[in-house]
Amino acid sequence: MVVPLSAAVRPEIPSPPPAALPKPTAATLGEIYAANRANAAEAARRAAAHGDSHRAAADRELADPTRHLLTFDGRGTGETAEVLGDLAHADHVAVLVPGSDTSLDTYDRFRATAAALRRQLTATASPGTRTAVVAWLGYRTPATVSTTVLTTDRADQAAPRLRAFTGGLRGVVGRATTVSLVCHSYGTVVCARAAAHLDIDDLALLGSPGTGARTAAALRTPARIWAARGQDDWVGEVPHVRADLFGVTVGFGTDPVSPAFGARVFAAGKGGHSDYFSPGSVSLTNLARIVLGATAEVTRG
């Protein structure tokens, strides 16, 4: 059993509702980016007036003219989806889905993983190949030390949002562009719950506690399903079971890197749970190959 721990209740941070946005297309991206930056700037002002300097700084960074936000909502723990690269002209797009303890307050570390993948894609791609990475913080992630991290509840709430987002993304990039979903930790549960209705080419599960499905086939997606776990990732010590406790189903079942699950297992090296995007790592190199469609070059685990 995991007992949730909590600090003092944090006062609700005042923030404007999300900006009214046009339908996302290549032609409307500039308008969308500008509207979300303006919304983030207003959220920063309200957070500062509220006395929350940390959130104000986070919002202010997102409001910088160089940032490209497809979505932004500063209310509560906050949500955003940020583009790194030229989305409208990309040949290959990766969408990153984070795990627990990710919010606007900790967004910098999540964005760093997206930036690392973008750099690796640029270094790996053949000349003239265009790429973009989207850091999708589109749901309220569970706390690592909590009961919510043991169930699919947050993932079930997030799945329709992820489906809607990827559907809208296709309206920007078109059918010729490949779209890969790169999911970490609890984010793999989110991706698995949404998988059957996602228009994507590849689905990569990193450091997964399980997906809630017994097999890759049970995800009911035509996308190639990949899985990896670093040798020092503590998730490997987590029992991959599902059980009913007092009427609540906890745990996520089959280990995605096990033969029984049936994913394409790729090498992730000796890294730990937070090392999949470390520069120069085996896992990051393989992720870039997956996103670029160079599947024959992926080293298997």
C-alpha positions as CSV (number, residue, x, y, z in Angstrom):
1,M,0.0,0.0,0.0
2,V,1.2,3.5,-0.7
3,V,0.1,6.3,1.7
4,P,-0.2,9.7,0.0
5,L,1.9,12.4,1.4
6,S,1.0,16.1,1.0
7,A,2.3,19.4,2.1
8,A,0.2,22.3,3.1
9,V,-2.6,23.0,0.6
10,R,-1.4,25.5,-1.9
11,P,-3.8,28.3,-2.6
12,E,-5.3,28.3,-6.1
13,I,-3.2,30.4,-8.4
14,P,-5.4,32.9,-10.3
15,S,-5.1,32.6,-14.1
16,P,-7.2,33.5,-17.1
17,P,-9.1,30.8,-18.9
18,P,-7.4,29.4,-22.0
19,A,-7.4,31.7,-25.1
20,A,-10.0,31.2,-27.8
21,L,-8.1,29.6,-30.6
22,P,-8.8,28.9,-34.3
23,K,-8.7,25.4,-35.7
24,P,-5.1,24.4,-35.9
25,T,-3.7,24.4,-39.4
26,A,-0.4,25.4,-40.9
27,A,-1.9,28.8,-41.7
28,T,-3.2,29.5,-38.2
29,L,-0.1,28.4,-36.2
30,G,1.2,32.0,-35.9
31,E,-2.1,33.2,-34.5
32,I,-2.3,30.3,-32.1
33,Y,1.2,30.8,-30.8
34,A,0.6,34.6,-30.3
35,A,-2.7,34.0,-28.5
36,N,-1.2,31.5,-26.1
37,R,1.9,33.6,-25.4
38,A,-0.4,36.5,-24.5
39,N,-2.4,34.2,-22.2
40,A,0.8,33.0,-20.5
41,A,1.9,36.6,-20.0
42,E,-1.4,37.5,-18.3
43,A,-1.1,34.3,-16.2
44,A,2.4,35.5,-15.1
45,R,1.0,38.9,-14.1
46,R,-1.8,37.3,-12.0
47,A,0.5,34.8,-10.4
48,A,3.0,37.6,-9.4
49,A,0.2,39.6,-8.0
50,H,-0.9,36.6,-6.0
51,G,2.6,36.3,-4.6
52,D,3.6,33.1,-6.3
53,S,6.9,34.1,-7.8
54,H,7.8,30.6,-8.9
55,R,4.7,30.1,-11.1
56,A,5.0,33.7,-12.3
57,A,8.5,33.0,-13.6
58,A,7.4,29.7,-15.2
59,D,4.5,31.5,-17.0
60,R,6.8,34.4,-18.0
61,E,9.2,32.0,-19.7
62,L,6.4,30.4,-21.7
63,A,5.3,33.9,-22.8
64,D,8.7,34.6,-24.4
65,P,8.4,35.6,-28.1
66,T,10.6,32.6,-29.0
67,R,8.2,30.0,-27.6
68,H,5.6,28.2,-29.7
69,L,2.7,27.1,-27.6
70,L,-0.1,25.1,-29.2
71,T,-2.1,25.2,-26.0
72,F,-1.7,26.9,-22.6
73,D,-3.8,26.8,-19.4
74,G,-2.3,28.4,-16.3
75,R,-5.1,27.3,-14.0
76,G,-4.3,24.8,-11.2
77,T,-1.2,22.7,-11.8
78,G,-1.2,24.0,-15.4
79,E,-1.1,22.5,-18.9
80,T,0.6,23.4,-22.1
81,A,1.8,21.9,-25.4
82,E,5.0,23.4,-26.8
83,V,6.5,23.0,-30.3
84,L,10.2,22.8,-30.8
85,G,11.0,23.1,-34.5
86,D,8.9,24.1,-37.6
87,L,5.8,22.0,-37.1
88,A,4.1,23.2,-40.3
89,H,6.9,21.8,-42.5
90,A,8.1,18.9,-40.5
91,D,8.6,15.5,-42.2
92,H,8.7,13.7,-38.8
93,V,7.0,14.8,-35.5
94,A,7.5,13.3,-32.1
95,V,4.9,14.0,-29.3
96,L,6.3,13.5,-25.8
97,V,3.9,12.5,-23.0
98,P,5.3,12.9,-19.4
99,G,4.8,10.9,-16.3
100,S,4.1,11.8,-12.7
101,D,5.0,15.0,-10.9
102,T,5.0,17.1,-14.1
103,S,3.3,20.5,-14.0
104,L,4.0,24.1,-15.0
105,D,6.1,24.4,-11.9
106,T,8.4,21.5,-13.0
107,Y,7.9,22.1,-16.8
108,D,11.5,23.1,-17.4
109,R,12.8,19.5,-16.8
110,F,10.1,18.1,-19.1
111,R,11.0,20.6,-21.8
112,A,14.6,19.7,-21.5
113,T,13.8,16.1,-22.6
114,A,12.0,17.5,-25.7
115,A,15.0,19.7,-26.5
116,A,17.4,16.8,-26.1
117,L,15.3,14.7,-28.5
118,R,15.1,17.5,-31.0
119,R,18.9,17.9,-31.0
120,Q,19.3,14.2,-31.5
121,L,16.9,14.2,-34.4
122,T,18.7,17.1,-36.0
123,A,22.1,15.3,-35.6
124,T,20.7,11.9,-36.9
125,A,18.5,13.0,-39.8
126,S,19.7,13.1,-43.3
127,P,20.3,16.5,-44.9
128,G,17.1,18.3,-45.8
129,T,14.9,16.2,-43.4
130,R,12.8,18.4,-41.2
131,T,11.7,17.5,-37.7
132,A,9.7,18.9,-34.8
133,V,9.1,17.8,-31.2
134,V,6.0,18.6,-29.2
135,A,6.1,18.6,-25.4
136,W,2.6,17.7,-24.5
137,L,1.6,18.4,-20.9
138,G,-2.1,18.1,-21.5
139,Y,-3.3,16.4,-18.4
140,R,-3.0,16.6,-14.6
141,T,-0.3,14.1,-13.8
142,P,-0.4,12.1,-10.5
143,A,2.1,12.6,-7.7
144,T,4.8,9.9,-7.5
145,V,3.9,9.2,-3.9
146,S,0.1,8.9,-4.0
147,T,-2.6,6.4,-4.6
148,T,-3.5,8.0,-7.9
149,V,-0.2,6.8,-9.5
150,L,-1.4,3.2,-8.9
151,T,-4.5,3.4,-11.0
152,T,-5.5,4.3,-14.5
153,D,-7.9,7.0,-13.4
154,R,-5.7,10.0,-14.4
155,A,-4.8,8.2,-17.7
156,D,-8.5,7.5,-18.4
157,Q,-9.2,11.3,-18.0
158,A,-6.2,12.2,-20.1
159,A,-6.8,9.8,-23.0
160,P,-9.6,11.7,-24.7
161,R,-7.5,14.9,-24.6
162,L,-4.5,13.1,-26.2
163,R,-6.8,11.7,-28.9
164,A,-8.2,15.2,-29.6
165,F,-4.7,16.7,-29.7
166,T,-3.2,14.2,-32.1
167,G,-6.2,14.5,-34.3
168,G,-5.8,18.3,-34.4
169,L,-2.1,17.8,-35.1
170,R,-2.9,15.9,-38.3
171,G,-4.7,19.0,-39.4
172,V,-1.4,20.9,-39.3
173,V,1.1,18.4,-40.6
174,G,-1.0,16.3,-43.1
175,R,-0.8,12.6,-44.0
176,A,2.7,12.6,-45.4
177,T,4.3,13.5,-42.1
178,T,5.1,10.6,-39.6
179,V,3.9,11.1,-36.0
180,S,5.5,9.2,-33.2
181,L,4.3,9.2,-29.6
182,V,7.1,9.0,-27.0
183,C,5.7,8.2,-23.6
184,H,7.5,8.0,-20.2
185,S,6.6,6.3,-17.0
186,Y,2.9,7.0,-16.1
187,G,2.7,8.7,-19.5
188,T,2.8,5.2,-21.0
189,V,-0.5,4.4,-19.3
190,V,-2.0,7.5,-20.8
191,C,-0.8,6.6,-24.3
192,A,-2.0,3.0,-23.9
193,R,-5.5,4.1,-22.9
194,A,-5.6,6.4,-26.0
195,A,-3.8,4.1,-28.4
196,A,-6.8,2.6,-30.2
197,H,-7.9,6.0,-31.5
198,L,-4.6,7.7,-32.3
199,D,-3.5,8.4,-35.8
200,I,0.2,7.7,-35.3
201,D,3.0,5.7,-36.8
202,D,5.0,4.7,-33.8
203,L,4.4,4.4,-30.1
204,A,7.4,4.2,-27.8
205,L,7.0,3.2,-24.1
206,L,9.9,4.2,-21.8
207,G,10.2,3.1,-18.2
208,S,6.7,1.8,-18.1
209,P,5.1,0.4,-15.0
210,G,2.7,-1.4,-17.4
211,T,-0.1,-0.2,-19.6
212,G,-3.2,-1.8,-18.2
213,A,-3.2,-4.2,-21.2
214,R,-2.0,-7.7,-21.2
215,T,-0.4,-7.5,-24.7
216,A,0.6,-5.0,-27.3
217,A,-2.1,-6.4,-29.6
218,A,-4.7,-5.5,-26.9
219,L,-3.9,-1.8,-27.5
220,R,-5.6,-2.2,-30.9
221,T,-3.4,0.2,-32.8
222,P,-1.8,-0.3,-36.2
223,A,1.2,1.8,-35.0
224,R,4.5,0.0,-34.3
225,I,4.8,-0.5,-30.6
226,W,8.2,-0.1,-29.0
227,A,9.3,-0.5,-25.4
228,A,12.5,0.0,-23.4
229,R,13.8,0.1,-19.9
230,G,17.2,1.1,-18.7
231,Q,19.2,-1.4,-16.6
232,D,19.1,0.9,-13.5
233,D,15.5,1.9,-13.8
234,W,13.7,1.2,-10.5
235,V,10.5,0.5,-12.4
236,G,12.0,-2.9,-13.2
237,E,11.5,-3.7,-9.5
238,V,7.8,-2.8,-9.5
239,P,5.5,-5.9,-9.5
240,H,3.8,-5.9,-12.9
241,V,0.4,-7.1,-11.7
242,R,-3.2,-5.9,-11.6
243,A,-5.3,-6.5,-8.5
244,D,-8.6,-5.4,-7.0
245,L,-8.3,-3.8,-3.6
246,F,-11.5,-2.8,-1.9
247,G,-13.2,-2.4,-5.2
248,V,-10.4,-0.4,-6.8
249,T,-8.1,-1.9,-9.5
250,V,-4.5,-1.1,-8.9
251,G,-1.4,-1.9,-10.9
252,F,-0.9,-2.0,-14.6
253,G,-0.3,-5.7,-15.5
254,T,2.2,-7.1,-18.0
255,D,5.7,-5.7,-18.2
256,P,5.9,-4.0,-21.7
257,V,9.5,-5.2,-22.2
258,S,8.6,-8.8,-21.5
259,P,8.2,-11.3,-24.4
260,A,4.6,-11.9,-23.2
261,F,3.6,-8.3,-24.1
262,G,4.9,-8.5,-27.6
263,A,6.3,-5.0,-28.2
264,R,9.5,-4.3,-30.2
265,V,12.0,-4.0,-27.3
266,F,14.9,-1.7,-28.0
267,A,18.1,-1.1,-26.1
268,A,18.2,1.7,-23.5
269,G,21.6,1.2,-21.9
270,K,22.4,1.3,-18.2
271,G,20.4,4.5,-17.4
272,G,17.9,5.0,-14.7
273,H,14.3,6.2,-14.7
274,S,15.2,9.8,-15.7
275,D,18.0,9.0,-18.1
276,Y,16.2,8.1,-21.3
277,F,16.9,11.5,-22.9
278,S,20.5,11.9,-21.7
279,P,22.7,13.2,-24.5
280,G,24.7,10.5,-26.1
281,S,22.7,7.7,-24.5
282,V,21.7,4.5,-26.3
283,S,18.1,5.2,-25.6
284,L,18.1,8.7,-27.1
285,T,19.9,7.5,-30.2
286,N,17.3,4.7,-30.7
287,L,14.4,7.1,-30.1
288,A,15.7,9.4,-32.8
289,R,15.9,6.4,-35.2
290,I,12.3,5.4,-34.4
291,V,11.0,8.9,-34.9
292,L,12.8,9.2,-38.2
293,G,11.5,5.8,-39.4
294,A,15.0,4.2,-39.5
295,T,13.6,1.1,-37.8
296,A,16.3,-1.2,-39.2
297,E,18.9,0.8,-37.4
298,V,17.3,0.5,-34.0
299,T,19.4,-1.7,-31.7
300,R,17.2,-4.2,-29.9
301,G,17.2,-4.9,-26.2
